């Protein structure tokens, strides 16, 4: 090997070492900063609307959180417990629930740790603890049984919703229904798509493995996707829907993107879905009476 070739080889090795060092530093940075790439909370505590009751809950790890509760106008109607996505906070979701309130349903807008002035830092297990606390509040403070609760999960909230469904099923307790808005198969799969250049399987702490929990869905299910969603592939929602047992409903909103489904008729689809459950329950009741 000539001197020129040797110099070129040594330069190549040095460059390779630099690139390797940069890559290792990038991987380390992603590991320690990963939750800041998943959760984007609004830190300021918003002013609750006058018609809302402050739902103050204490989690199993001792955090005191606040959500907003809106009582059902129709006492025969269930209450939706709403688990929102990974960004902003509770106030941004008020506009999404007005039609449910007007139709007579109750709504509990939950707020996670680290969001909207709540203490703590968000994580997968942390959000599960928050959800349990809010569900317990509905039961203990409002005497609302699980059978009169609609579990509603939006985006990353679909992971929270499905974990609650799993835990209910393991106890033999079943909510009124489950609604998944723009759900994903798993956060692990999403991370692999976006960060394909790093060993996500080894690094990711919060995985939200929705696909592994679909066998626990034994209540009426509604899955809603937006055709223009560029964040979560529509196929994710379709995969989850196909794994579920009947009764189930799938809706694709042609003009909807990830965050704007409520601007394109989402509430009507949810209300129609819930009305269909009531009609089925009524038919079953009448059939039971006629057979006696």
C-alpha positions in Angstrom: 0.0 0.0 0.0 1.4 3.4 -1.0 1.7 6.3 1.3 -1.2 8.0 -0.4 -3.4 5.0 -0.1 -2.4 4.6 3.6 -3.3 8.2 4.3 -6.6 7.8 2.6 -7.3 4.7 4.6 -6.4 6.4 7.9 -8.6 9.4 7.0 -11.5 7.0 6.2 -11.0 5.2 9.6 -11.0 8.5 11.4 -14.1 9.7 9.6 -15.8 6.4 10.4 -14.9 6.8 14.1 -16.3 10.3 14.1 -19.5 9.2 12.5 -19.8 6.3 15.0 -19.3 8.7 17.9 -21.9 11.1 16.5 -24.4 8.2 16.1 -23.8 6.9 19.6 -24.3 10.4 21.0 -27.5 10.7 19.0 -28.8 7.4 20.4 -27.9 8.4 23.9 -29.7 11.8 23.5 -32.8 10.1 22.1 -32.9 7.7 25.0 -32.7 10.4 27.7 -35.0 12.9 25.8 -37.5 10.4 24.4 -40.4 11.4 26.6 -40.0 15.0 25.5 -40.5 13.7 21.9 -43.7 11.9 22.9 -45.6 14.2 25.3 -46.2 17.9 24.5 -48.2 19.3 27.4 -49.6 22.7 28.0 -48.2 23.6 31.5 -50.6 26.4 32.4 -53.7 25.5 34.4 -56.7 26.8 32.4 -59.9 28.3 33.9 -62.6 25.7 34.0 -66.0 26.6 32.4 -68.7 27.5 34.9 -70.8 24.4 34.0 -67.9 22.1 34.9 -67.2 20.5 38.2 -63.6 20.2 39.1 -62.8 16.5 39.4 -59.9 16.3 41.9 -58.4 12.9 42.1 -55.4 11.3 43.9 -53.4 8.7 42.0 -52.0 5.6 43.5 -48.5 7.2 43.6 -49.8 10.3 45.4 -50.3 12.9 42.8 -53.4 15.2 43.0 -54.8 15.9 39.6 -57.7 17.9 38.3 -60.1 17.1 35.4 -63.4 18.6 34.4 -66.7 16.8 34.9 -70.0 17.6 33.2 -73.0 15.7 34.6 -75.4 13.9 32.2 -78.6 15.8 31.6 -80.4 12.5 30.9 -79.9 10.2 33.9 -80.5 7.2 31.7 -77.5 8.1 29.4 -73.9 7.0 30.1 -70.9 9.2 30.8 -68.0 9.4 28.5 -64.5 9.4 30.1 -62.3 11.2 27.7 -58.5 10.4 27.4 -57.0 13.0 25.0 -53.9 12.9 22.8 -50.3 13.7 23.6 -50.4 17.5 22.9 -51.7 20.7 24.5 -54.3 20.0 27.3 -57.8 19.8 28.6 -59.1 23.2 27.5 -58.5 22.4 23.8 -60.9 19.6 24.0 -64.0 21.5 25.2 -65.1 22.2 21.7 -65.2 18.5 21.0 -67.7 17.5 23.7 -70.4 20.2 23.3 -72.6 18.0 21.2 -72.4 15.1 23.6 -73.5 17.3 26.5 -76.3 18.8 24.4 -77.5 15.3 23.6 -77.8 14.5 27.3 -74.5 12.5 27.9 -72.2 13.1 30.8 -68.5 13.7 30.1 -65.4 13.6 32.3 -62.5 15.3 30.6 -59.5 13.8 32.3 -56.2 15.6 32.5 -52.9 13.8 32.8 -50.0 14.4 35.1 -47.7 17.2 33.8 -50.5 18.7 31.8 -52.6 21.9 32.4 -51.0 22.6 35.8 -51.1 19.1 37.1 -48.0 17.9 39.0 -45.8 15.1 37.8 -44.3 14.0 34.5 -46.2 12.0 31.9 -45.2 8.4 31.1 -47.1 5.3 30.0 -47.5 3.8 33.4 -48.2 7.3 34.9 -51.1 7.8 32.5 -52.5 4.5 33.4 -52.4 5.5 37.1 -54.2 8.7 36.2 -56.9 6.9 34.3 -57.5 4.5 37.2 -57.9 7.5 39.6 -60.5 9.2 37.4 -62.5 6.0 36.9 -62.5 5.5 40.6 -63.7 9.1 41.1 -66.7 8.4 38.8 -67.5 5.3 40.9 -66.9 6.7 44.3 -67.9 10.3 44.0 -70.7 10.1 41.3 -72.0 6.6 41.9 -71.6 5.8 38.2 -71.1 2.1 37.6 -68.7 0.8 35.0 -71.6 -0.4 32.9 -72.6 3.3 32.4 -69.2 4.5 31.3 -68.1 5.0 27.7 -64.3 4.7 27.5 -63.0 7.3 24.9 -59.4 7.3 23.7 -58.0 9.8 21.2 -54.6 9.1 19.6 -52.2 8.3 22.5 -55.3 8.2 24.6 -56.3 5.1 22.7 -53.5 3.4 24.6 -54.8 4.6 27.9 -58.4 3.5 26.9 -57.3 0.0 25.9 -55.3 -0.6 29.0 -58.4 0.3 31.1 -60.5 -2.1 28.9 -57.9 -4.8 29.5 -58.0 -4.3 33.3 -61.8 -4.2 33.3 -61.9 -7.5 31.3 -59.5 -9.2 33.7 -61.9 -8.3 36.5 -65.0 -9.4 34.6 -66.2 -5.8 34.5 -67.5 -4.2 31.3 -68.0 -0.6 30.3 -70.9 0.6 28.2 -68.7 1.0 25.0 -65.3 1.9 23.7 -64.5 4.7 21.2 -61.1 4.9 19.6 -60.3 8.1 17.7 -57.2 8.0 15.4 -55.7 5.0 17.3 -52.4 3.4 16.6 -51.3 -0.3 16.6 -48.5 0.6 19.1 -46.3 3.5 19.9 -43.4 1.1 19.4 -44.4 0.6 15.8 -44.8 4.3 15.3 -41.4 5.0 16.7 -39.9 2.3 14.4 -41.4 4.1 11.4 -40.1 7.5 12.5 -36.7 6.6 14.0 -35.8 3.7 11.8 -32.1 4.5 12.1 -31.9 3.7 15.8 -32.5 0.4 17.8 -36.0 1.4 19.0 -36.7 -2.0 20.4 -33.9 -1.6 22.9 -34.5 2.1 23.7 -38.2 2.9 23.9 -39.7 3.1 27.4 -43.3 3.9 26.7 -44.8 1.4 24.1 -48.6 1.5 24.4 -49.0 -2.0 22.8 -52.6 -1.5 21.7 -52.5 -4.5 19.4 -51.9 -6.9 22.3 -55.0 -5.7 24.1 -57.7 -6.0 21.4 -58.7 -9.5 22.6 -59.9 -7.8 25.8 -62.4 -5.7 23.9 -65.8 -7.3 24.7 -68.0 -4.2 24.5 -69.4 -2.3 21.5 -66.5 -0.7 19.7 -66.3 2.4 17.4 -63.0 3.1 15.5 -62.8 6.5 13.7 -60.0 7.5 11.3 -59.4 10.5 9.1 -58.5 9.9 5.5 -56.0 12.7 5.6 -54.2 11.7 8.8 -50.5 12.1 8.1 -49.4 11.2 11.6 -50.9 7.8 12.2 -51.6 5.6 9.2 -55.3 4.7 8.7 -54.2 1.1 8.4 -53.5 1.1 12.2 -57.1 1.8 13.0 -58.3 -0.8 10.5 -56.0 -3.4 11.9 -57.3 -2.9 15.4 -60.9 -2.9 14.1 -60.4 -6.1 12.2 -59.1 -7.8 15.4 -62.1 -6.9 17.4 -65.3 -9.0 17.9 -68.8 -7.8 17.0 -70.5 -5.5 17.7 -68.2 -3.0 16.1 -68.3 0.0 13.8 -65.6 1.5 11.6 -65.8 5.1 10.2 -63.4 6.7 7.8 -63.9 10.5 7.6 -62.8 11.6 4.1 -61.9 15.2 4.9 -60.5 14.5 8.4 -56.9 14.8 9.4 -55.4 13.7 12.7 -56.5 16.6 14.9 -59.5 17.9 13.1 -62.0 15.0 13.0 -64.4 17.0 15.2 -64.6 19.6 12.4 -65.9 17.0 10.0 -68.8 15.2 11.7 -67.0 13.1 14.3 -69.6 13.8 17.0 -72.5 12.7 14.8 -70.8 9.4 14.2 -70.2 8.9 17.9 -73.8 9.9 18.8 -75.2 7.6 16.2 -73.0 4.7 17.5 -74.2 5.3 21.1 -77.8 5.6 20.0 -77.5 2.3 18.2 -76.4 0.6 21.5 -79.4 2.1 23.3 -81.7 0.7 20.6 -80.2 -2.7 20.7 -80.5 -2.7 24.5 -84.2 -1.6 24.2 -84.9 -4.4 21.6 -83.2 -7.0 23.9 -85.3 -5.8 26.8 -88.6 -5.9 24.9 -87.7 -9.3 23.5 -87.0 -10.6 27.0 -90.4 -9.3 28.2 -92.3 -10.8 25.2 -90.8 -14.2 25.8 -91.9 -14.3 29.5 
